[in-house]
Structures are given as structure tokens and as C-alpha cells.
């Protein structure tokens, strides 16, 4: 049985696009995006009514509206990224002020965002231009990487929670794509060397140098859906398990191919 614990009364601010729980902490803070407003809510234990602790308003020419957002798990959960039209904006939640803006991040509407869980300045985006882009928010002039594997709007992009080289993208082309973005991951080939490995002989070192590093590539393309794939999510319990959901109501669960799994682990 579902029980109403708290009510977010944001009707005065417009239509709610999404609601974002704080990635870490005690779960007492929530962000809602409604039209051109970003509202930071404090969930009171002693009351069924949440209160707005701070807010920001998207201002500019025309009727600007947020289409999506992502709460960063880094910087003490003090930053928010939002998308409106073709732009991506970063916000400091302490002052609710804009800290960066990527104008024309995509050629058409930006659909979704996701932060790399292990690299604090890396952000992924996708949009109606059929592209997936990876950004370093310290240098927003150009994306660090662009994928063009889909043939229609890309609705969802998700980093793997444990192995951030694994990225899921879902599209209106009825396909779900698993990519291996090792070059921009937190553990690129040759970056980590164990002490035990250093203590081994020169022959073993030469053997390791002879190993072929993994390259950025499409791992698998999943075509079980017969309609637009609107959402993709990694399991919070099993890092090798993921699900996708399409317009026709079909939920599909898949696993990372075993060969890639052991290649990453070993």
C-alpha cells in the first residue's frame, strides 16, 4: 500500500518536467524542474508539506523551459546540470546561480544528461540530432568525444555506476546501444599499476606491455524493442545488469557480454 509522505506544491510554477532526488545524503532534499523554474525542496519530517529552500529561474528571449536535468553526485552534491532547447547549463545550488552554459550543445533539442560517477567534471548528453556527446565542464568549447551510432532521436544516456567506461544509449530508432568509452573513463588502459605487478620480473612487464588495450567501440546493439526506446537504466545492485523500456510498454533486461566483463575485471 502506498502512503503519501510529502506533497510538492509547485503548481504555481508551471508543469513539472522532472523530480531529482539528492544523489547522496539523508534523502531530505529534492529538486523539481517546472517550466523555467528550478526549485530546491526541503522535505520536513514533521510535516507532509515540503518547503522551497531556494530556486532559480531560466531567463531569456522567448518561452524558455527546462527539458531535463541531473543532480551532480560530486562537489558535495552542490551542482545541478539542466537542459533547455539546445543548451546545457550548470548551477551552483548554494547560490542558485549559473556557473557555466554550453550554447548549442546539440544541433537540436537536448533530451537527457548524466554525470560520470567517477570523474567529477565529465558530463554526457544526448539529443534530437541523433548524437551522444561527452563534455569536460572545465572546457566547454568542444565535446571531448561524440558518438553518432543512432539514426533518430536519442532519449537516454546512462553511465555504469561502477565501470564508467560502459555507457548505455536509447533511441527512437528502436535500438539500445552499449558502448565502451575506455579513452575517457576513470581507468584508461595502463593507468593503474599494482604494487605486486611492479615487483614482478622484467619478462612479465614486457608481457603486459604487449597486451592490446581496449579501444572505444560499440559493444552491442540490442534490437528486441519494436518501438522507440525511451529509457535505459543500470541496476543499482548488479553492475553488469541493465534494463530498457520502449513506447509499446516492453521492458527488456540484458547483461553486459561475459567476454567484456572478464576483460574489464582481469
Secondary structure, DSSP 8 states (H G I E B T S, - for coil): ------B---GGG--EEEEEE-SSSSS-EEEEEETTEEEEEE--TT-SB-EEEEEEE--SSS-----EEEE-SSGGG-EEEEEETTEEEEEETTTTEEEEEETTSSSS-EEEEEE-SSSTTEEEEEETTS-EEEEETTB-SS-SEEE---SS-EEEEEE-SS-TTEEEEEETTS-EEEEE-GGGSTT-TTS---HHHHTS-HHHHHHHHTS----SEEEEEE---SS-EEEEEE-SS-TTEEEEEETTS-EEEEE--HHHHHHHH-
